[in-house]
Amino acid sequence: MRRALTLLGLAAVLGVVGPAGADGAKLPPGGQLARIDHVADGDTVDLTNGQRVRLVQIDTPEVYYSAECYGAQASAITKRLLPPGTLVRLYREPKTDAVDEYGRLLRYVFRVRDGLNVNVYLVRVGAAAPYFYDYRRGRYAGLLERLALRARTRHLGLWGRCPGTPYDPDHGVSTGPP
């Protein structure tokens, strides 16, 4: 066991295995390298190159227009994860559109420094729910659903703070008024 751990550590140092994030996922090869300018809300970020990214396959409660329960908290969590200047890699989900109706890139966002899949992490801590727009389930759909149901059972994040929030991954999360 000790030898296996040593070999795994050596492989990570040599780059044979990508860095593992808090969700256990490796930073996939490829992707578009980008830098965070600022977080617009819990599931939308602006890049230093002027592009806007909507985190694909998840939804957080709203903070603008008709503010929802846990919207401000979800936004704060994303801001903590992705402060200005954070280097990220963006990955497209082949089962969804590349760009939404507002011109935002639809992407998974991975932090480069530790390989954290931000989309997955937000669901794991209850700051977001899975959202499979147009019923299209992507590569992390099963994981997102398992993590959301576990967060809901444990009353984490929005699932604990916003009683009665329905679980419906085929529609955006709706938590009601703050």
Rosetta constraint file for C-alpha pairs under 8 A:
AtomPair CA 1 CA 5 HARMONIC 6.32 0.50
AtomPair CA 2 CA 6 HARMONIC 6.24 0.50
AtomPair CA 3 CA 7 HARMONIC 6.15 0.50
AtomPair CA 4 CA 8 HARMONIC 6.10 0.50
AtomPair CA 5 CA 9 HARMONIC 6.09 0.50
AtomPair CA 6 CA 10 HARMONIC 6.15 0.50
AtomPair CA 7 CA 11 HARMONIC 6.06 0.50
AtomPair CA 8 CA 12 HARMONIC 6.25 0.50
AtomPair CA 8 CA 17 HARMONIC 7.99 0.50
AtomPair CA 9 CA 13 HARMONIC 6.29 0.50
AtomPair CA 10 CA 14 HARMONIC 6.15 0.50
AtomPair CA 11 CA 15 HARMONIC 6.11 0.50
AtomPair CA 11 CA 16 HARMONIC 5.01 0.50
AtomPair CA 11 CA 17 HARMONIC 5.74 0.50
AtomPair CA 12 CA 16 HARMONIC 5.85 0.50
AtomPair CA 12 CA 17 HARMONIC 4.80 0.50
AtomPair CA 12 CA 18 HARMONIC 6.22 0.50
AtomPair CA 12 CA 19 HARMONIC 6.58 0.50
AtomPair CA 17 CA 26 HARMONIC 7.44 0.50
AtomPair CA 18 CA 26 HARMONIC 5.15 0.50
AtomPair CA 18 CA 27 HARMONIC 5.41 0.50
AtomPair CA 18 CA 28 HARMONIC 7.15 0.50
AtomPair CA 18 CA 115 HARMONIC 7.68 0.50
AtomPair CA 19 CA 26 HARMONIC 5.50 0.50
AtomPair CA 19 CA 27 HARMONIC 5.92 0.50
AtomPair CA 19 CA 114 HARMONIC 5.86 0.50
AtomPair CA 19 CA 115 HARMONIC 5.42 0.50
AtomPair CA 20 CA 24 HARMONIC 5.34 0.50
AtomPair CA 20 CA 25 HARMONIC 5.36 0.50
AtomPair CA 20 CA 26 HARMONIC 4.53 0.50
AtomPair CA 20 CA 27 HARMONIC 6.64 0.50
AtomPair CA 20 CA 114 HARMONIC 6.38 0.50
AtomPair CA 20 CA 115 HARMONIC 5.44 0.50
AtomPair CA 20 CA 116 HARMONIC 7.12 0.50
AtomPair CA 21 CA 25 HARMONIC 5.59 0.50
AtomPair CA 21 CA 26 HARMONIC 6.44 0.50
AtomPair CA 21 CA 27 HARMONIC 7.54 0.50
AtomPair CA 21 CA 114 HARMONIC 5.30 0.50
AtomPair CA 21 CA 115 HARMONIC 4.42 0.50
AtomPair CA 21 CA 116 HARMONIC 3.96 0.50
AtomPair CA 21 CA 117 HARMONIC 6.76 0.50
AtomPair CA 22 CA 114 HARMONIC 7.92 0.50
AtomPair CA 22 CA 115 HARMONIC 7.90 0.50
AtomPair CA 22 CA 116 HARMONIC 5.81 0.50
AtomPair CA 22 CA 121 HARMONIC 7.67 0.50
AtomPair CA 23 CA 116 HARMONIC 6.64 0.50
AtomPair CA 23 CA 117 HARMONIC 7.02 0.50
AtomPair CA 23 CA 120 HARMONIC 7.23 0.50
AtomPair CA 23 CA 121 HARMONIC 6.50 0.50
AtomPair CA 25 CA 115 HARMONIC 7.22 0.50
AtomPair CA 25 CA 116 HARMONIC 7.29 0.50
AtomPair CA 25 CA 117 HARMONIC 7.21 0.50
AtomPair CA 26 CA 115 HARMONIC 6.09 0.50
AtomPair CA 27 CA 110 HARMONIC 7.00 0.50
AtomPair CA 27 CA 112 HARMONIC 7.55 0.50
AtomPair CA 27 CA 115 HARMONIC 4.72 0.50
AtomPair CA 27 CA 116 HARMONIC 7.48 0.50
AtomPair CA 27 CA 117 HARMONIC 7.90 0.50
AtomPair CA 30 CA 91 HARMONIC 7.97 0.50
AtomPair CA 31 CA 89 HARMONIC 5.54 0.50
AtomPair CA 31 CA 90 HARMONIC 5.24 0.50
AtomPair CA 31 CA 91 HARMONIC 4.94 0.50
AtomPair CA 31 CA 92 HARMONIC 7.73 0.50
AtomPair CA 32 CA 89 HARMONIC 5.23 0.50
AtomPair CA 32 CA 90 HARMONIC 4.95 0.50
AtomPair CA 32 CA 91 HARMONIC 6.69 0.50
AtomPair CA 33 CA 87 HARMONIC 7.26 0.50
AtomPair CA 33 CA 88 HARMONIC 5.91 0.50
AtomPair CA 33 CA 89 HARMONIC 4.56 0.50
AtomPair CA 33 CA 90 HARMONIC 6.49 0.50
AtomPair CA 34 CA 47 HARMONIC 6.76 0.50
AtomPair CA 34 CA 48 HARMONIC 7.57 0.50
AtomPair CA 34 CA 49 HARMONIC 7.83 0.50
AtomPair CA 34 CA 87 HARMONIC 5.92 0.50
AtomPair CA 34 CA 88 HARMONIC 5.34 0.50
AtomPair CA 34 CA 89 HARMONIC 6.05 0.50
AtomPair CA 34 CA 90 HARMONIC 7.25 0.50
AtomPair CA 35 CA 47 HARMONIC 5.64 0.50
AtomPair CA 35 CA 48 HARMONIC 5.76 0.50
AtomPair CA 35 CA 49 HARMONIC 7.85 0.50
AtomPair CA 35 CA 84 HARMONIC 7.82 0.50
AtomPair CA 35 CA 85 HARMONIC 5.62 0.50
AtomPair CA 35 CA 86 HARMONIC 5.52 0.50
AtomPair CA 35 CA 87 HARMONIC 4.54 0.50
AtomPair CA 35 CA 88 HARMONIC 5.88 0.50
AtomPair CA 36 CA 45 HARMONIC 7.04 0.50
AtomPair CA 36 CA 46 HARMONIC 6.19 0.50
AtomPair CA 36 CA 47 HARMONIC 4.55 0.50
AtomPair CA 36 CA 48 HARMONIC 5.92 0.50
AtomPair CA 36 CA 82 HARMONIC 6.83 0.50
AtomPair CA 36 CA 83 HARMONIC 7.06 0.50
AtomPair CA 36 CA 84 HARMONIC 5.26 0.50
AtomPair CA 36 CA 85 HARMONIC 5.17 0.50
AtomPair CA 36 CA 86 HARMONIC 5.24 0.50
AtomPair CA 36 CA 87 HARMONIC 6.53 0.50
AtomPair CA 36 CA 88 HARMONIC 7.26 0.50
AtomPair CA 37 CA 45 HARMONIC 7.65 0.50
AtomPair CA 37 CA 46 HARMONIC 5.47 0.50
AtomPair CA 37 CA 47 HARMONIC 4.70 0.50
AtomPair CA 37 CA 48 HARMONIC 4.69 0.50
AtomPair CA 37 CA 83 HARMONIC 7.93 0.50
AtomPair CA 37 CA 84 HARMONIC 4.90 0.50
AtomPair CA 37 CA 85 HARMONIC 6.08 0.50
AtomPair CA 38 CA 45 HARMONIC 6.00 0.50
AtomPair CA 38 CA 46 HARMONIC 5.37 0.50
AtomPair CA 38 CA 47 HARMONIC 6.92 0.50
AtomPair CA 38 CA 79 HARMONIC 7.63 0.50
AtomPair CA 38 CA 82 HARMONIC 7.71 0.50
AtomPair CA 38 CA 83 HARMONIC 6.69 0.50
AtomPair CA 38 CA 84 HARMONIC 5.21 0.50
AtomPair CA 39 CA 44 HARMONIC 6.29 0.50
AtomPair CA 39 CA 45 HARMONIC 4.33 0.50
AtomPair CA 39 CA 46 HARMONIC 6.09 0.50
AtomPair CA 39 CA 75 HARMONIC 7.61 0.50
AtomPair CA 39 CA 78 HARMONIC 6.96 0.50
AtomPair CA 39 CA 79 HARMONIC 5.70 0.50
AtomPair CA 39 CA 82 HARMONIC 7.18 0.50
AtomPair CA 39 CA 83 HARMONIC 7.56 0.50
AtomPair CA 39 CA 84 HARMONIC 7.90 0.50
AtomPair CA 40 CA 44 HARMONIC 5.41 0.50
AtomPair CA 40 CA 45 HARMONIC 5.24 0.50
AtomPair CA 40 CA 46 HARMONIC 6.65 0.50
AtomPair CA 40 CA 75 HARMONIC 7.80 0.50
AtomPair CA 41 CA 45 HARMONIC 7.00 0.50
AtomPair CA 41 CA 62 HARMONIC 7.74 0.50
AtomPair CA 41 CA 63 HARMONIC 6.84 0.50
AtomPair CA 41 CA 74 HARMONIC 7.74 0.50
AtomPair CA 41 CA 75 HARMONIC 4.78 0.50
AtomPair CA 41 CA 78 HARMONIC 7.54 0.50
AtomPair CA 42 CA 60 HARMONIC 5.64 0.50
AtomPair CA 42 CA 61 HARMONIC 7.48 0.50
AtomPair CA 42 CA 62 HARMONIC 7.91 0.50
AtomPair CA 42 CA 71 HARMONIC 7.15 0.50
AtomPair CA 42 CA 72 HARMONIC 7.93 0.50
AtomPair CA 42 CA 74 HARMONIC 5.05 0.50
AtomPair CA 42 CA 75 HARMONIC 3.78 0.50
AtomPair CA 42 CA 76 HARMONIC 7.26 0.50
AtomPair CA 42 CA 77 HARMONIC 7.35 0.50
AtomPair CA 42 CA 78 HARMONIC 5.50 0.50
AtomPair CA 42 CA 79 HARMONIC 7.79 0.50
AtomPair CA 42 CA 127 HARMONIC 7.86 0.50
AtomPair CA 42 CA 128 HARMONIC 7.89 0.50
AtomPair CA 43 CA 54 HARMONIC 5.83 0.50
AtomPair CA 43 CA 55 HARMONIC 5.25 0.50
AtomPair CA 43 CA 58 HARMONIC 7.38 0.50
AtomPair CA 43 CA 59 HARMONIC 6.32 0.50
AtomPair CA 43 CA 60 HARMONIC 5.95 0.50
AtomPair CA 43 CA 75 HARMONIC 7.53 0.50
AtomPair CA 43 CA 78 HARMONIC 7.54 0.50
AtomPair CA 44 CA 52 HARMONIC 7.11 0.50
AtomPair CA 44 CA 53 HARMONIC 5.58 0.50
AtomPair CA 44 CA 54 HARMONIC 4.49 0.50
AtomPair CA 44 CA 55 HARMONIC 6.08 0.50
AtomPair CA 45 CA 52 HARMONIC 5.83 0.50
AtomPair CA 45 CA 53 HARMONIC 5.27 0.50
AtomPair CA 45 CA 54 HARMONIC 6.65 0.50
AtomPair CA 45 CA 55 HARMONIC 7.98 0.50
AtomPair CA 46 CA 50 HARMONIC 6.68 0.50
AtomPair CA 46 CA 51 HARMONIC 5.99 0.50
AtomPair CA 46 CA 52 HARMONIC 4.45 0.50
AtomPair CA 46 CA 53 HARMONIC 6.22 0.50
AtomPair CA 47 CA 51 HARMONIC 5.37 0.50
AtomPair CA 47 CA 52 HARMONIC 6.12 0.50
AtomPair CA 47 CA 53 HARMONIC 7.59 0.50
AtomPair CA 51 CA 104 HARMONIC 7.21 0.50
AtomPair CA 51 CA 105 HARMONIC 7.53 0.50
AtomPair CA 52 CA 103 HARMONIC 7.74 0.50
AtomPair CA 52 CA 104 HARMONIC 5.04 0.50
AtomPair CA 52 CA 105 HARMONIC 6.26 0.50
AtomPair CA 53 CA 104 HARMONIC 5.09 0.50
AtomPair CA 53 CA 105 HARMONIC 4.61 0.50
AtomPair CA 53 CA 106 HARMONIC 5.94 0.50
AtomPair CA 53 CA 107 HARMONIC 6.61 0.50
AtomPair CA 54 CA 104 HARMONIC 5.87 0.50
AtomPair CA 54 CA 105 HARMONIC 5.97 0.50
AtomPair CA 54 CA 106 HARMONIC 5.06 0.50
AtomPair CA 54 CA 107 HARMONIC 6.47 0.50
AtomPair CA 55 CA 59 HARMONIC 7.91 0.50
AtomPair CA 55 CA 106 HARMONIC 5.93 0.50
AtomPair CA 55 CA 107 HARMONIC 5.32 0.50
AtomPair CA 55 CA 108 HARMONIC 5.69 0.50
AtomPair CA 55 CA 109 HARMONIC 6.73 0.50
AtomPair CA 55 CA 119 HARMONIC 6.25 0.50
AtomPair CA 56 CA 93 HARMONIC 7.49 0.50
AtomPair CA 56 CA 106 HARMONIC 5.08 0.50
AtomPair CA 56 CA 107 HARMONIC 5.05 0.50
AtomPair CA 56 CA 108 HARMONIC 5.78 0.50
AtomPair CA 56 CA 119 HARMONIC 7.34 0.50
AtomPair CA 56 CA 131 HARMONIC 8.00 0.50
AtomPair CA 57 CA 119 HARMONIC 7.71 0.50
AtomPair CA 57 CA 130 HARMONIC 5.77 0.50
AtomPair CA 57 CA 131 HARMONIC 4.86 0.50
AtomPair CA 57 CA 132 HARMONIC 5.37 0.50
AtomPair CA 57 CA 133 HARMONIC 7.22 0.50
AtomPair CA 57 CA 137 HARMONIC 7.70 0.50
AtomPair CA 57 CA 138 HARMONIC 7.32 0.50
AtomPair CA 57 CA 141 HARMONIC 7.60 0.50
AtomPair CA 58 CA 119 HARMONIC 6.61 0.50
AtomPair CA 58 CA 123 HARMONIC 7.44 0.50
AtomPair CA 58 CA 128 HARMONIC 6.20 0.50
AtomPair CA 58 CA 129 HARMONIC 5.55 0.50
AtomPair CA 58 CA 130 HARMONIC 4.35 0.50
AtomPair CA 58 CA 131 HARMONIC 4.57 0.50
AtomPair CA 58 CA 132 HARMONIC 7.37 0.50
AtomPair CA 59 CA 128 HARMONIC 5.39 0.50
AtomPair CA 59 CA 129 HARMONIC 5.42 0.50
AtomPair CA 59 CA 130 HARMONIC 6.25 0.50
AtomPair CA 59 CA 131 HARMONIC 5.69 0.50
AtomPair CA 59 CA 172 HARMONIC 5.84 0.50
AtomPair CA 59 CA 173 HARMONIC 6.08 0.50
AtomPair CA 60 CA 71 HARMONIC 6.69 0.50
AtomPair CA 60 CA 74 HARMONIC 6.52 0.50
AtomPair CA 60 CA 127 HARMONIC 6.42 0.50
AtomPair CA 60 CA 128 HARMONIC 4.47 0.50
AtomPair CA 60 CA 129 HARMONIC 6.47 0.50
AtomPair CA 60 CA 173 HARMONIC 6.63 0.50
AtomPair CA 61 CA 67 HARMONIC 7.64 0.50
AtomPair CA 61 CA 68 HARMONIC 5.57 0.50
AtomPair CA 61 CA 69 HARMONIC 6.71 0.50
AtomPair CA 61 CA 70 HARMONIC 6.19 0.50
AtomPair CA 61 CA 71 HARMONIC 4.40 0.50
AtomPair CA 61 CA 74 HARMONIC 7.17 0.50
AtomPair CA 61 CA 128 HARMONIC 7.36 0.50
AtomPair CA 61 CA 173 HARMONIC 6.44 0.50
AtomPair CA 61 CA 174 HARMONIC 6.52 0.50
AtomPair CA 61 CA 175 HARMONIC 6.45 0.50
AtomPair CA 62 CA 66 HARMONIC 6.83 0.50
AtomPair CA 62 CA 67 HARMONIC 5.17 0.50
AtomPair CA 62 CA 68 HARMONIC 5.25 0.50
AtomPair CA 62 CA 71 HARMONIC 5.02 0.50
AtomPair CA 62 CA 72 HARMONIC 7.92 0.50
AtomPair CA 63 CA 67 HARMONIC 4.48 0.50
AtomPair CA 63 CA 68 HARMONIC 6.28 0.50
AtomPair CA 63 CA 71 HARMONIC 4.90 0.50
AtomPair CA 63 CA 72 HARMONIC 5.84 0.50
AtomPair CA 63 CA 75 HARMONIC 7.70 0.50
AtomPair CA 66 CA 177 HARMONIC 7.77 0.50
AtomPair CA 67 CA 71 HARMONIC 6.69 0.50
AtomPair CA 67 CA 177 HARMONIC 6.38 0.50
AtomPair CA 67 CA 178 HARMONIC 6.62 0.50
AtomPair CA 68 CA 174 HARMONIC 7.47 0.50
AtomPair CA 68 CA 175 HARMONIC 5.82 0.50
AtomPair CA 68 CA 176 HARMONIC 5.22 0.50
AtomPair CA 68 CA 177 HARMONIC 4.55 0.50
AtomPair CA 68 CA 178 HARMONIC 4.92 0.50
AtomPair CA 69 CA 158 HARMONIC 7.39 0.50
AtomPair CA 69 CA 161 HARMONIC 7.52 0.50
AtomPair CA 69 CA 162 HARMONIC 6.00 0.50
AtomPair CA 69 CA 175 HARMONIC 5.41 0.50
AtomPair CA 69 CA 176 HARMONIC 5.76 0.50
AtomPair CA 69 CA 177 HARMONIC 5.25 0.50
AtomPair CA 69 CA 178 HARMONIC 3.71 0.50
AtomPair CA 70 CA 74 HARMONIC 6.05 0.50
AtomPair CA 70 CA 127 HARMONIC 7.66 0.50
AtomPair CA 70 CA 157 HARMONIC 7.51 0.50
AtomPair CA 70 CA 158 HARMONIC 5.59 0.50
AtomPair CA 70 CA 161 HARMONIC 6.97 0.50
AtomPair CA 70 CA 162 HARMONIC 7.10 0.50
AtomPair CA 70 CA 175 HARMONIC 7.55 0.50
AtomPair CA 70 CA 178 HARMONIC 6.74 0.50
AtomPair CA 71 CA 75 HARMONIC 6.20 0.50
AtomPair CA 71 CA 178 HARMONIC 7.83 0.50
AtomPair CA 72 CA 76 HARMONIC 6.17 0.50
AtomPair CA 73 CA 77 HARMONIC 6.26 0.50
AtomPair CA 73 CA 127 HARMONIC 7.49 0.50
AtomPair CA 74 CA 78 HARMONIC 6.40 0.50
AtomPair CA 74 CA 127 HARMONIC 4.84 0.50
AtomPair CA 74 CA 128 HARMONIC 7.12 0.50
AtomPair CA 75 CA 79 HARMONIC 6.18 0.50
AtomPair CA 76 CA 80 HARMONIC 6.16 0.50
AtomPair CA 77 CA 81 HARMONIC 6.27 0.50
AtomPair CA 77 CA 122 HARMONIC 7.94 0.50
AtomPair CA 77 CA 127 HARMONIC 7.42 0.50
AtomPair CA 78 CA 82 HARMONIC 6.00 0.50
AtomPair CA 78 CA 122 HARMONIC 7.65 0.50
AtomPair CA 79 CA 83 HARMONIC 5.50 0.50
AtomPair CA 81 CA 118 HARMONIC 7.62 0.50
AtomPair CA 82 CA 86 HARMONIC 5.79 0.50
AtomPair CA 82 CA 111 HARMONIC 7.86 0.50
AtomPair CA 86 CA 111 HARMONIC 7.31 0.50
AtomPair CA 87 CA 111 HARMONIC 6.28 0.50
AtomPair CA 87 CA 112 HARMONIC 5.73 0.50
AtomPair CA 87 CA 113 HARMONIC 7.42 0.50
AtomPair CA 88 CA 109 HARMONIC 6.43 0.50
AtomPair CA 88 CA 110 HARMONIC 5.42 0.50
AtomPair CA 88 CA 111 HARMONIC 4.50 0.50
AtomPair CA 88 CA 112 HARMONIC 5.02 0.50
AtomPair CA 89 CA 109 HARMONIC 5.97 0.50
AtomPair CA 89 CA 110 HARMONIC 5.21 0.50
AtomPair CA 89 CA 111 HARMONIC 6.50 0.50
AtomPair CA 89 CA 112 HARMONIC 6.34 0.50
AtomPair CA 90 CA 107 HARMONIC 5.73 0.50
AtomPair CA 90 CA 108 HARMONIC 5.66 0.50
AtomPair CA 90 CA 109 HARMONIC 4.93 0.50
AtomPair CA 90 CA 110 HARMONIC 6.46 0.50
AtomPair CA 91 CA 107 HARMONIC 5.24 0.50
AtomPair CA 91 CA 108 HARMONIC 5.07 0.50
AtomPair CA 91 CA 109 HARMONIC 6.68 0.50
AtomPair CA 92 CA 98 HARMONIC 6.61 0.50
AtomPair CA 92 CA 106 HARMONIC 6.66 0.50
AtomPair CA 92 CA 107 HARMONIC 4.86 0.50
AtomPair CA 92 CA 108 HARMONIC 6.47 0.50
AtomPair CA 93 CA 97 HARMONIC 7.72 0.50
AtomPair CA 93 CA 98 HARMONIC 7.54 0.50
AtomPair CA 93 CA 106 HARMONIC 7.63 0.50
AtomPair CA 93 CA 107 HARMONIC 6.54 0.50
AtomPair CA 93 CA 108 HARMONIC 7.35 0.50
AtomPair CA 93 CA 138 HARMONIC 6.25 0.50
AtomPair CA 93 CA 139 HARMONIC 7.27 0.50
AtomPair CA 94 CA 98 HARMONIC 7.87 0.50
AtomPair CA 94 CA 138 HARMONIC 7.36 0.50
AtomPair CA 95 CA 136 HARMONIC 6.17 0.50
AtomPair CA 95 CA 137 HARMONIC 6.86 0.50
AtomPair CA 95 CA 138 HARMONIC 5.62 0.50
AtomPair CA 96 CA 106 HARMONIC 7.97 0.50
AtomPair CA 96 CA 133 HARMONIC 7.93 0.50
AtomPair CA 96 CA 136 HARMONIC 6.52 0.50
AtomPair CA 96 CA 138 HARMONIC 7.43 0.50
AtomPair CA 97 CA 106 HARMONIC 7.05 0.50
AtomPair CA 98 CA 105 HARMONIC 6.00 0.50
AtomPair CA 98 CA 106 HARMONIC 5.50 0.50
AtomPair CA 98 CA 107 HARMONIC 7.68 0.50
AtomPair CA 99 CA 103 HARMONIC 5.67 0.50
AtomPair CA 99 CA 104 HARMONIC 5.39 0.50
AtomPair CA 99 CA 105 HARMONIC 4.52 0.50
AtomPair CA 99 CA 106 HARMONIC 5.40 0.50
AtomPair CA 100 CA 104 HARMONIC 5.48 0.50
AtomPair CA 100 CA 105 HARMONIC 6.63 0.50
AtomPair CA 100 CA 106 HARMONIC 6.61 0.50
AtomPair CA 108 CA 117 HARMONIC 7.09 0.50
AtomPair CA 108 CA 118 HARMONIC 7.38 0.50
AtomPair CA 108 CA 119 HARMONIC 6.13 0.50
AtomPair CA 109 CA 117 HARMONIC 5.99 0.50
AtomPair CA 109 CA 118 HARMONIC 5.62 0.50
AtomPair CA 109 CA 119 HARMONIC 6.47 0.50
AtomPair CA 110 CA 115 HARMONIC 5.71 0.50
AtomPair CA 110 CA 116 HARMONIC 5.28 0.50
AtomPair CA 110 CA 117 HARMONIC 4.44 0.50
AtomPair CA 110 CA 118 HARMONIC 5.78 0.50
AtomPair CA 111 CA 115 HARMONIC 5.20 0.50
AtomPair CA 111 CA 116 HARMONIC 5.19 0.50
AtomPair CA 111 CA 117 HARMONIC 6.72 0.50
AtomPair CA 111 CA 118 HARMONIC 7.17 0.50
AtomPair CA 112 CA 116 HARMONIC 7.50 0.50
AtomPair CA 116 CA 121 HARMONIC 7.44 0.50
AtomPair CA 117 CA 121 HARMONIC 6.20 0.50
AtomPair CA 118 CA 122 HARMONIC 6.11 0.50
AtomPair CA 119 CA 123 HARMONIC 6.74 0.50
AtomPair CA 120 CA 124 HARMONIC 6.22 0.50
AtomPair CA 120 CA 140 HARMONIC 7.96 0.50
AtomPair CA 120 CA 143 HARMONIC 7.87 0.50
AtomPair CA 120 CA 144 HARMONIC 6.24 0.50
AtomPair CA 121 CA 125 HARMONIC 6.34 0.50
AtomPair CA 122 CA 126 HARMONIC 6.28 0.50
AtomPair CA 122 CA 127 HARMONIC 5.03 0.50
AtomPair CA 122 CA 128 HARMONIC 5.28 0.50
AtomPair CA 122 CA 129 HARMONIC 7.98 0.50
AtomPair CA 123 CA 127 HARMONIC 5.83 0.50
AtomPair CA 123 CA 128 HARMONIC 4.59 0.50
AtomPair CA 123 CA 129 HARMONIC 5.43 0.50
AtomPair CA 123 CA 130 HARMONIC 6.89 0.50
AtomPair CA 123 CA 144 HARMONIC 6.55 0.50
AtomPair CA 123 CA 147 HARMONIC 6.39 0.50
AtomPair CA 123 CA 148 HARMONIC 5.64 0.50
AtomPair CA 123 CA 151 HARMONIC 7.68 0.50
AtomPair CA 124 CA 128 HARMONIC 7.97 0.50
AtomPair CA 124 CA 144 HARMONIC 7.67 0.50
AtomPair CA 124 CA 147 HARMONIC 5.02 0.50
AtomPair CA 124 CA 148 HARMONIC 6.10 0.50
AtomPair CA 124 CA 150 HARMONIC 7.83 0.50
AtomPair CA 124 CA 151 HARMONIC 6.19 0.50
AtomPair CA 125 CA 151 HARMONIC 6.41 0.50
AtomPair CA 125 CA 156 HARMONIC 6.16 0.50
AtomPair CA 125 CA 157 HARMONIC 6.21 0.50
AtomPair CA 126 CA 148 HARMONIC 6.80 0.50
AtomPair CA 126 CA 151 HARMONIC 5.53 0.50
AtomPair CA 126 CA 152 HARMONIC 7.24 0.50
AtomPair CA 126 CA 155 HARMONIC 7.99 0.50
AtomPair CA 126 CA 156 HARMONIC 5.08 0.50
AtomPair CA 126 CA 157 HARMONIC 4.17 0.50
AtomPair CA 126 CA 158 HARMONIC 5.60 0.50
AtomPair CA 126 CA 159 HARMONIC 6.41 0.50
AtomPair CA 127 CA 157 HARMONIC 5.39 0.50
AtomPair CA 127 CA 158 HARMONIC 5.98 0.50
AtomPair CA 128 CA 158 HARMONIC 7.56 0.50
AtomPair CA 128 CA 173 HARMONIC 7.95 0.50
AtomPair CA 129 CA 144 HARMONIC 7.91 0.50
AtomPair CA 129 CA 148 HARMONIC 6.15 0.50
AtomPair CA 129 CA 167 HARMONIC 7.89 0.50
AtomPair CA 129 CA 169 HARMONIC 7.00 0.50
AtomPair CA 129 CA 172 HARMONIC 7.87 0.50
AtomPair CA 129 CA 173 HARMONIC 6.32 0.50
AtomPair CA 130 CA 141 HARMONIC 7.65 0.50
AtomPair CA 130 CA 144 HARMONIC 5.91 0.50
AtomPair CA 130 CA 145 HARMONIC 6.40 0.50
AtomPair CA 130 CA 148 HARMONIC 7.02 0.50
AtomPair CA 130 CA 169 HARMONIC 5.05 0.50
AtomPair CA 130 CA 170 HARMONIC 7.97 0.50
AtomPair CA 130 CA 172 HARMONIC 7.97 0.50
AtomPair CA 131 CA 168 HARMONIC 7.82 0.50
AtomPair CA 131 CA 169 HARMONIC 4.62 0.50
AtomPair CA 131 CA 170 HARMONIC 5.62 0.50
AtomPair CA 131 CA 171 HARMONIC 5.95 0.50
AtomPair CA 131 CA 172 HARMONIC 5.61 0.50
AtomPair CA 131 CA 173 HARMONIC 7.50 0.50
AtomPair CA 132 CA 136 HARMONIC 5.31 0.50
AtomPair CA 132 CA 137 HARMONIC 5.58 0.50
AtomPair CA 132 CA 138 HARMONIC 7.87 0.50
AtomPair CA 132 CA 169 HARMONIC 5.83 0.50
AtomPair CA 132 CA 170 HARMONIC 4.92 0.50
AtomPair CA 132 CA 171 HARMONIC 6.95 0.50
AtomPair CA 133 CA 170 HARMONIC 6.08 0.50
AtomPair CA 133 CA 171 HARMONIC 6.71 0.50
AtomPair CA 133 CA 172 HARMONIC 7.97 0.50
AtomPair CA 134 CA 170 HARMONIC 7.08 0.50
AtomPair CA 135 CA 170 HARMONIC 5.55 0.50
AtomPair CA 137 CA 141 HARMONIC 5.42 0.50
AtomPair CA 140 CA 144 HARMONIC 5.99 0.50
AtomPair CA 141 CA 145 HARMONIC 6.14 0.50
AtomPair CA 142 CA 146 HARMONIC 6.24 0.50
AtomPair CA 143 CA 147 HARMONIC 6.10 0.50
AtomPair CA 144 CA 148 HARMONIC 6.02 0.50
AtomPair CA 145 CA 149 HARMONIC 6.12 0.50
AtomPair CA 145 CA 169 HARMONIC 7.80 0.50
AtomPair CA 146 CA 150 HARMONIC 6.19 0.50
AtomPair CA 147 CA 151 HARMONIC 6.08 0.50
AtomPair CA 148 CA 152 HARMONIC 6.00 0.50
AtomPair CA 149 CA 153 HARMONIC 6.08 0.50
AtomPair CA 150 CA 154 HARMONIC 6.15 0.50
AtomPair CA 151 CA 155 HARMONIC 5.92 0.50
AtomPair CA 151 CA 156 HARMONIC 5.06 0.50
AtomPair CA 151 CA 157 HARMONIC 7.61 0.50
AtomPair CA 151 CA 159 HARMONIC 7.02 0.50
AtomPair CA 152 CA 156 HARMONIC 6.21 0.50
AtomPair CA 152 CA 159 HARMONIC 5.09 0.50
AtomPair CA 152 CA 160 HARMONIC 7.38 0.50
AtomPair CA 154 CA 160 HARMONIC 7.80 0.50
AtomPair CA 155 CA 159 HARMONIC 4.91 0.50
AtomPair CA 155 CA 160 HARMONIC 3.99 0.50
AtomPair CA 155 CA 161 HARMONIC 7.73 0.50
AtomPair CA 156 CA 160 HARMONIC 5.24 0.50
AtomPair CA 156 CA 161 HARMONIC 7.88 0.50
AtomPair CA 157 CA 161 HARMONIC 6.26 0.50
AtomPair CA 158 CA 162 HARMONIC 5.41 0.50
AtomPair CA 158 CA 175 HARMONIC 7.60 0.50
AtomPair CA 159 CA 163 HARMONIC 6.78 0.50
AtomPair CA 159 CA 165 HARMONIC 6.79 0.50
AtomPair CA 162 CA 175 HARMONIC 6.00 0.50
AtomPair CA 162 CA 176 HARMONIC 7.64 0.50
AtomPair CA 164 CA 175 HARMONIC 7.79 0.50
AtomPair CA 165 CA 173 HARMONIC 7.75 0.50
AtomPair CA 165 CA 174 HARMONIC 6.60 0.50
AtomPair CA 165 CA 175 HARMONIC 5.18 0.50
AtomPair CA 165 CA 176 HARMONIC 7.71 0.50
AtomPair CA 166 CA 173 HARMONIC 7.49 0.50
AtomPair CA 166 CA 174 HARMONIC 7.36 0.50
AtomPair CA 166 CA 175 HARMONIC 7.83 0.50
AtomPair CA 167 CA 173 HARMONIC 7.42 0.50
AtomPair CA 168 CA 172 HARMONIC 7.41 0.50
AtomPair CA 168 CA 173 HARMONIC 7.14 0.50
AtomPair CA 169 CA 173 HARMONIC 7.66 0.50
